[in-house]
């Protein structure tokens, strides 16, 4: 989320999306947010997703996300 320049979704859309099972329950996912608004929306998604069995953490820096995921520089993949 570090390249976002504009957020065009509402908090309601974030809560609704959190109910969808995009990821297998229990699999760690990390989101990296570059600004306060992105961070807040990502945290809202992560918190709402917890009730669906999702394990998502939000970070400010890529290094922290990689450490939490337990991936090295060579095995990390940025999408």
C-alpha atoms as an extended CHARMM CRD file, in Angstrom:
* protein
*
        79  EXT
         1         1  UNK       CA              0.0000000000        0.0000000000        0.0000000000  PROA      1               0.0000000000
         2         2  UNK       CA              3.0340000000        2.2680000000       -0.0920000000  PROA      2               0.0000000000
         3         3  UNK       CA              2.2900000000        3.4460000000       -3.6350000000  PROA      3               0.0000000000
         4         4  UNK       CA             -1.3140000000        4.5160000000       -2.9930000000  PROA      4               0.0000000000
         5         5  UNK       CA             -2.0620000000        8.0880000000       -3.9490000000  PROA      5               0.0000000000
         6         6  UNK       CA             -5.7960000000        8.1090000000       -3.2530000000  PROA      6               0.0000000000
         7         7  UNK       CA             -8.2700000000        5.9560000000       -1.3200000000  PROA      7               0.0000000000
         8         8  UNK       CA            -11.6280000000        5.6840000000       -3.0190000000  PROA      8               0.0000000000
         9         9  UNK       CA            -13.3520000000        3.2090000000       -0.6880000000  PROA      9               0.0000000000
        10        10  UNK       CA            -15.3500000000        3.8240000000        2.4470000000  PROA      10              0.0000000000
        11        11  UNK       CA            -14.9460000000        2.2490000000        5.8720000000  PROA      11              0.0000000000
        12        12  UNK       CA            -18.1510000000        0.3080000000        5.1480000000  PROA      12              0.0000000000
        13        13  UNK       CA            -16.5780000000       -1.1990000000        2.0400000000  PROA      13              0.0000000000
        14        14  UNK       CA            -13.5230000000       -2.1900000000        4.0940000000  PROA      14              0.0000000000
        15        15  UNK       CA            -15.7070000000       -3.9370000000        6.6830000000  PROA      15              0.0000000000
        16        16  UNK       CA            -17.6720000000       -5.7170000000        3.9360000000  PROA      16              0.0000000000
        17        17  UNK       CA            -14.4720000000       -6.8610000000        2.1790000000  PROA      17              0.0000000000
        18        18  UNK       CA            -13.1400000000       -8.2140000000        5.4770000000  PROA      18              0.0000000000
        19        19  UNK       CA            -15.9350000000      -10.7890000000        5.4830000000  PROA      19              0.0000000000
        20        20  UNK       CA            -14.7120000000      -12.3130000000        2.2150000000  PROA      20              0.0000000000
        21        21  UNK       CA            -12.2670000000      -15.1820000000        2.5400000000  PROA      21              0.0000000000
        22        22  UNK       CA             -9.4530000000      -14.0140000000        0.2590000000  PROA      22              0.0000000000
        23        23  UNK       CA             -6.8010000000      -15.8830000000        2.2460000000  PROA      23              0.0000000000
        24        24  UNK       CA             -6.7200000000      -19.2550000000        3.9820000000  PROA      24              0.0000000000
        25        25  UNK       CA             -7.5000000000      -18.8230000000        7.6950000000  PROA      25              0.0000000000
        26        26  UNK       CA             -4.4100000000      -18.6770000000        9.9070000000  PROA      26              0.0000000000
        27        27  UNK       CA             -1.9700000000      -17.8260000000        7.1070000000  PROA      27              0.0000000000
        28        28  UNK       CA              0.0240000000      -14.7130000000        7.9670000000  PROA      28              0.0000000000
        29        29  UNK       CA             -0.4060000000      -11.6930000000        5.7030000000  PROA      29              0.0000000000
        30        30  UNK       CA              1.3480000000       -8.3550000000        6.0500000000  PROA      30              0.0000000000
        31        31  UNK       CA              0.2390000000       -5.0000000000        4.6960000000  PROA      31              0.0000000000
        32        32  UNK       CA              2.6860000000       -2.1060000000        4.4760000000  PROA      32              0.0000000000
        33        33  UNK       CA              1.1070000000        1.3530000000        4.5340000000  PROA      33              0.0000000000
        34        34  UNK       CA              2.9650000000        4.5030000000        3.5830000000  PROA      34              0.0000000000
        35        35  UNK       CA              0.7330000000        7.1400000000        5.1630000000  PROA      35              0.0000000000
        36        36  UNK       CA             -1.7000000000        7.6000000000        8.0430000000  PROA      36              0.0000000000
        37        37  UNK       CA             -4.8880000000        7.1640000000        6.0030000000  PROA      37              0.0000000000
        38        38  UNK       CA             -3.6690000000        3.9650000000        4.3410000000  PROA      38              0.0000000000
        39        39  UNK       CA             -2.4550000000        2.6650000000        7.6860000000  PROA      39              0.0000000000
        40        40  UNK       CA             -5.8260000000        3.3640000000        9.3000000000  PROA      40              0.0000000000
        41        41  UNK       CA             -7.8090000000        1.6930000000        6.5390000000  PROA      41              0.0000000000
        42        42  UNK       CA             -5.4640000000       -1.3100000000        6.5410000000  PROA      42              0.0000000000
        43        43  UNK       CA             -5.7710000000       -1.6430000000       10.3330000000  PROA      43              0.0000000000
        44        44  UNK       CA             -9.5520000000       -1.4790000000       10.0420000000  PROA      44              0.0000000000
        45        45  UNK       CA             -9.4280000000       -4.2980000000        7.4840000000  PROA      45              0.0000000000
        46        46  UNK       CA             -7.0300000000       -6.3670000000        9.6060000000  PROA      46              0.0000000000
        47        47  UNK       CA             -9.0910000000       -5.9970000000       12.7720000000  PROA      47              0.0000000000
        48        48  UNK       CA            -12.3720000000       -6.7870000000       11.0190000000  PROA      48              0.0000000000
        49        49  UNK       CA            -10.7590000000       -9.7980000000        9.2860000000  PROA      49              0.0000000000
        50        50  UNK       CA             -9.7310000000      -11.3430000000       12.6010000000  PROA      50              0.0000000000
        51        51  UNK       CA            -13.3270000000      -12.4920000000       13.1930000000  PROA      51              0.0000000000
        52        52  UNK       CA            -13.0530000000      -14.4780000000        9.9340000000  PROA      52              0.0000000000
        53        53  UNK       CA             -9.9200000000      -16.2950000000       11.0990000000  PROA      53              0.0000000000
        54        54  UNK       CA             -7.5250000000      -14.0810000000        9.1720000000  PROA      54              0.0000000000
        55        55  UNK       CA             -4.0650000000      -13.2150000000       10.5070000000  PROA      55              0.0000000000
        56        56  UNK       CA             -3.1360000000       -9.8150000000        9.0950000000  PROA      56              0.0000000000
        57        57  UNK       CA             -0.7470000000       -7.2480000000       10.5550000000  PROA      57              0.0000000000
        58        58  UNK       CA             -0.1470000000       -3.7320000000        9.2740000000  PROA      58              0.0000000000
        59        59  UNK       CA              3.3000000000       -2.1550000000        9.2060000000  PROA      59              0.0000000000
        60        60  UNK       CA              4.8610000000        1.1780000000        8.3440000000  PROA      60              0.0000000000
        61        61  UNK       CA              8.1090000000       -0.3440000000        7.0740000000  PROA      61              0.0000000000
        62        62  UNK       CA              8.7110000000       -3.2940000000        4.7540000000  PROA      62              0.0000000000
        63        63  UNK       CA             11.4820000000       -4.6040000000        7.0080000000  PROA      63              0.0000000000
        64        64  UNK       CA              9.0770000000       -5.0620000000        9.9240000000  PROA      64              0.0000000000
        65        65  UNK       CA              6.6070000000       -6.8910000000        7.7010000000  PROA      65              0.0000000000
        66        66  UNK       CA              9.3150000000       -9.2300000000        6.4160000000  PROA      66              0.0000000000
        67        67  UNK       CA             10.4990000000       -9.9800000000        9.9430000000  PROA      67              0.0000000000
        68        68  UNK       CA              6.9660000000      -10.7600000000       11.1080000000  PROA      68              0.0000000000
        69        69  UNK       CA              6.4280000000      -13.0330000000        8.1030000000  PROA      69              0.0000000000
        70        70  UNK       CA              9.8090000000      -14.6930000000        8.6550000000  PROA      70              0.0000000000
        71        71  UNK       CA             11.0150000000      -14.0990000000        5.1050000000  PROA      71              0.0000000000
        72        72  UNK       CA             14.4530000000      -13.1230000000        3.9300000000  PROA      72              0.0000000000
        73        73  UNK       CA             15.3120000000      -10.4530000000        1.3660000000  PROA      73              0.0000000000
        74        74  UNK       CA             15.7960000000      -13.0690000000       -1.3550000000  PROA      74              0.0000000000
        75        75  UNK       CA             12.5590000000      -14.9240000000       -0.6830000000  PROA      75              0.0000000000
        76        76  UNK       CA             10.3150000000      -11.8550000000       -0.2270000000  PROA      76              0.0000000000
        77        77  UNK       CA              7.9060000000      -11.0290000000       -2.9780000000  PROA      77              0.0000000000
        78        78  UNK       CA              6.2480000000       -7.6440000000       -3.3130000000  PROA      78              0.0000000000
        79        79  UNK       CA              2.8490000000       -7.5420000000       -4.9560000000  PROA      79              0.0000000000
